[in-house]
Each structure stands twice: as structure tokens, then as C-alpha cells.
Amino acid sequence: QSWIIGRGSLALAKALGFSPDITVQSETPTFFAHHRLIQDEYQKDPFFEKTRYIFNDHTPMEYAHPVWSRETLTELKIDASTYIPSPASNDRHGVDITRLLVATNEGVFGVAQKHGRVMRAMPSLKDYAGKIESITNGVHAGIWQAPEYRKAAGLADADLLKLKKAKKAELLDWVWRHYGLWHTWKEQVADKGVVLWTRRITGYKRIDLLGQLCKDQSLKRQFLETNLVLLVGGRIHQHDDQAQTMIYNLLDLISQDPLLQERIVLLDNFNVWLAPRLFRGADAAIMLADDGREASATGFMKAQMNGGLILATDDGAIPESV
């Protein structure tokens, strides 16, 4: 899949007559979009000779930094001539794909100031620390912010609260209809705060805490007394077995408890097309992560520009903006 998308993007660019000045590669699955790294017809194609590449990393986890064998590189026709093994590694046979991209690309960035520091401190990248900079991710207000909020500075507090209440009512109605919840759900939760837990599903973003809340009777009781509704959604990396186990266990817990079914809604097929509607109507968003593991956490920005509270750990870009 990565090969088809990567080399396919080069084929499409050439067919359109579009010679990119800069190609941004976000994480290692974009590896095959770099024309010089594969020994094929694009590697030395003059059409791409002026293209420069920027690599930005997001995930400081092993599964996101694959090490491929020399046999795999040969099979995929990968040119690893610029690769130098990490001084911190005893593996002289495999090739760390992140290191290869960092070595080859003209620019390398973390996606927040703290994330840049984390990348520079990674044992596998320490010798490239001087090359690694940072530029903080952002979000586009035209996509994520409700148009009505763009005039917030000129509105009285009462009018802002009225607008927020209307946007939340729209959200609850949409969730009720879109996910086919029972006929009285919308009325049951109408007076409750709506909190988003919508991020990539992975262990270091602490989805396990939600599982603990559902299992522990004392924590569950405290949660039910908060008068909150949680909307939970996210994507799972295809190689993150731990996250898949966590979300399946959470589904089992919620499906067996009618009280939790009312207060925790798991959003099937959460995606970027549906997400703006959620942030525009929610009261708050949760952004938890193990320290040093968050990349940027742009979800908090999407909540902020729609008047949402942020419940977050001091990680990623959060120290810069919250």
C-alpha cells in the first residue's frame, strides 16, 4: 500500500506535469514518495531533480520506526547508499527506515518544540540532532472552526453561551441519528456536558484509563456522578496490537453495562470528515499522553477555536498554547 501510494504520487505528478519544489513526508509510511530512494525509472528522472524533501516524524514508538532487512531492501529495490547504522545499535544488518529518511532528506522536523527535543534525544537519532529542527503543527480555522464563532469577539457572553448551547444540541442530534442510538438517548443527555476523547487509539495516549474507569466500580460511580457524556473515537495503527486489544476490551465493557452505554458513545469510523462537527459542538476535549510521547496533539487546537475546555498533559504543542 505504501509503495503504491508513494510511487503512484510520482507517476501522477509527472502525468499532470507538476514538478514539486518540496515534498513533505509525514512519518515512515511515506517513504516510497521519495524519488531518489527507489532504484526505478523515477530515481534519476530529471523531472524531479529540483524536488527537495522534508521529513516530519510523529510517533516515538518502535512500530512506527521499522527496521528492514537487507533482503527486504533488495526486494523493494531500495537505495540505502546514504545509510549509516546508529552508533547506539548493535544491528549491522537491518536498516532503520527513519534514520535513512533523516539522512537523505534536506529537512527534518519535529511537529512541536518539545517533540523536536524528544526526536533529538532518541538513541537512534542522537547523531543527527544537529539536523533536526521543529515547526509546530497547526490547524485550518476554515475547516475546523464553526463559522459562527469567528465573530466571537463581538458577541456578549450571553450570546456566546446561547450559541454554544445550540451547537451542542446540533451535535447531540447528529450523534443520535448517525449512530442509531435509542429513541430517548438525546433527551437523556441533553443537560450533560459533552467531552471528546477523539484521538489516535494507542496505549501511550492512555485509552487504558477509560478501560480502568469502566471496570473499577468506584471510578465508574464517580464518572456517572459527573454529569458528562464521553464521545470516543480514533484510528488504530495497523501494527499496534496493544491498542486493538484495549479498544475491544472497552467495547466489551460498555456493551454489558446500560449505564455506560448512555454516557460513553464509541464513534464507529471516526474520520477527518466527521471530526469538525464534533469539535464545534463539544464542551471539552481530553488530550492525555505519557510524557514525551505526544507529537503535537492538534485536537486541542480544534477544541480551543470552538470554545472547548482542554484536559491535557503538558506534552506535545500543549505547553506552547494552553
N, C-alpha and C positions, 0 to 999 in steps of 0.2 A: 504493500500500500504506500509506504513512504517513498519507495523507488518510483512508482507510477506517478505520484503527485509531484515529486521533485523533478524528475527528468521531463515529465509532462509539462510542467510550468515553463521549462526552457523551450520545448517544442512549440508551445502556444505563443510564447513571447516572440519567437522567430517567425512564426506564421503570421503574426499580427504586425511584424516589422517594428516591434517595440524592444529597443535595446536598453535595459535598465542601467541607470547610473549606480544605484545602490540596491542591493537585495538584503533585507533583514531576515535573519534566520533565528526563529524563536524555538529554543530547545533542540535536542539532537534529532527528533524525527524529521526535521527539515534538512538533514544532512545532504540528501541527494539533489537539492536545488542548487548546490554549488557546482558550477560547470567545470571547475578545474580538478575536482576530487574524483571524478569517474573517468576511466580511460575509454571514452566513446567519441562519437562524432562532435560532441559539444565541447570537449575538454580544451581543444586549441582552436575553436571556431573564432575567427576574427570578429564575428558579430557580437561576442560577449567580452572582447578583450579589455574594454574600458569599465566593465562592471566591477564594483568593489563590494565586499561583503561585511556585514555586521552580524555578530552572534550575540544574542542575549539569552542568558540561562534563567530558569525559573525554579527548578526543583532540586534542592540539595539532598537527593535520595539516591541510593545505589541503582534502583531500577531505571532512573532517568539518565544515568551515565553509563551506558553499556560498554562492555569491553568485548571486542570481536576478535575471533581467532584469525590467524593469517590465512587459513583455509577459506574462511568466510570472505575475507577481503579479496582473495583471488577470484572466488566465485562471482562476486559482485563487481569485479574489475575496479576496485578502489585503489587510488593512487595515494599511498601513505608515505611518500618520499620525504615529506616535511615532518614526519612524526618522530619525536624523541621521547622515549619512555620516562616516566616520572622518577626522579631520584628517590621518592618515598615508596616506590613499588618494587617488589621483587619479581614481578611478572615481566619477562622479557620476550614473551611470545605473543601475548594478546595486544590489541591496540585500543586504548581508551578513546572513544569517539569524541568525547567532549574536548580532550586535550588536542586531538587532531584539528577540530574546528577552531579552537583558540589559537593554535599555532599558525593556521592557514589564513584565517580571516583578518582583514585590515583593522577592524574594530571589535572590541569585546566589552560588553556592559552588563552589570547587574541592573535590576529594574527598580532599585531604591538605594538610598545611600547606605543603609545598613546591609542590604543584600550584596552590594558591591564589596563591603568589608568581609562578609561571610565567604563570598567567592574567592577573594584573595587569600583567605586563611585556610581554604580547603587543602588538605595534604596533596591531592593530585594536581593542584593548580598553583601552589605557592611560588614555584619558579617563574610563573607568568604574571605574578602580582603587579608588576610594573605596567603591564599591558591592559589590565582590567580596570575599567572606569565604571561609572554608574550614571544612569539617567532615569529618573523616577517615572514610572508608568502613570498615565492619566486616562481619563475617560471623556467621551464627547457629550457635552451637555445636550446637543441636538437630538441625540439618541436616548439618553438615559433620564433626563430631567423632564418632568411633566411641564408642558408649555405654560400652564397657569402659574407655576412657581417662579417663572422668570421675571414676574412683576412683584415679587415678594417684598422688595424694599419699599414699595409704595403702598403696601397694604397695612391696615391696622391689625393688631394682634387677634381681635375677634374674627376678622375676616379670614386671616390665615388659618385659624383653628377650624373655622367653618369649611374652608377649602380642604384642609387635611382630612376632616371627617367625611367629606364627600368622596375624596379619592379612596379612602379606606373602604367605604361602602361599595364603591365600584369594584375594588379588588376582591372583597369577600363574595360579592355576587358572581364574579368571574370564576373564582376558585370553586364555588358551589356548582356552577354549571359545567365548567370544563372537566372537573374530576368526578362528576356524577355522585356527589355526596347526598345523603338522605335529605328528605324534603324540609326538615326543620333545622338543619345544621346552621344555616345562615342566621336565623333568628337566635339560636342558642349562643352564638359567639359575637353577636352584633356589638355588645358593650365591652368586649375584651380587647386588650392590646394585641397588635399583630407584630410578631417578631420573625425576621427571616434568619434561617440557618441555611443559606444557599451559597455553597462554595464547592470546590472540588472535594469529593469524598476521599479522604485519606487519613491515616492514623495520626499524623503529626498536626492535622487541623482539628483534632480532638473530637471527632464524631463519637468516639468511645464514651465521652462524658454523657452524651444523650442516652446511650445504652444503659449506663450506670443509673441515670435518673429514672429510667423506666423499670429497672429491676429492684432498686432499693425502695422499700415501702415508705421510709421516712422522707427521702428525697422526692419521691413521687407525690406524696401528700403536700409537701411544701410547694412543689410546682403547680399542682392543681389549685392551691390557695392563692397563687399569684394573679389569677385572672388574665392569663396570657394564652395566646394561640401561637404555636410554632409552625411555620411553613418551611419544610426541609426539602432541599433538592441539591443536586450536583452531579458531576460526571466522575467516573472512576477510570483511572489509568488501567489499560488492558493487562498490565503485568503486576498490578497491586492486589495480590491475593488477600492480604490482611484487610484492606478496605472492603473488598467484596464480602468477606465473612462478617465484618462489622455491620454492613447495611442489611444483609439477610437476617442476622440476629435481631436487629432493630425492627425489621418488618414483622418478624415472628412475635416479638413482644407486644407491639402495637395492635396487631390483628387479634390478639387474645384478650384485649382489655378495652371495653366500650368507653371508659372514661378517657383513656389516652387517645382513642380514635377521634374523639371530639376535639381534643386540644393539640394533637400533633398530626399534621397532614403531610404525607410524603408525596412530593410532586413528581409524578412519573414523567420521564423525558424532559427534564428541565434543560433549557437551552437559551441561547442569547436572544432569540426572537421573542420568547415569553418573558424573559427576566425584567425588561424595563417596566412592564405592567406591575410586577411585584414590588419593585423598589419605589414606584410612585405612590403606592398606597400603604406601605408598611410603616409602623411606628418606630421600629428599631431593627438593627441588624447585628448579628453575632459574628465576630471575627477572632476566633481563638486559634492559637498555634503554639507548638513548642518553640521556645526561644531560639532564634537563629534559623528557623526552618521556613518562615514566611518569605515570599519573594517580594510582592508589593501589596497584595490584598486590595485590589481596586474596588471590591464590593463595598467597602466603607465609603469610598468617594461617591458611589452611586446612591447610597443611602443619604449621605450628607446633603447632596444637592436637591434632595426631595424632603428635607426637614426631618430625617430619621435620626434617632439616637444611635450611638455606636458603643457596643460592648466588646472590647477588644484587648488583646495582649499587646505589649509595647514592642511590636515587631514589624518587619517589612517597611512600608512607607507610612505606617501609622504614627511613629514619632514625629514625622515631618508635618502632619496635618491635623492631628486630633489633640 
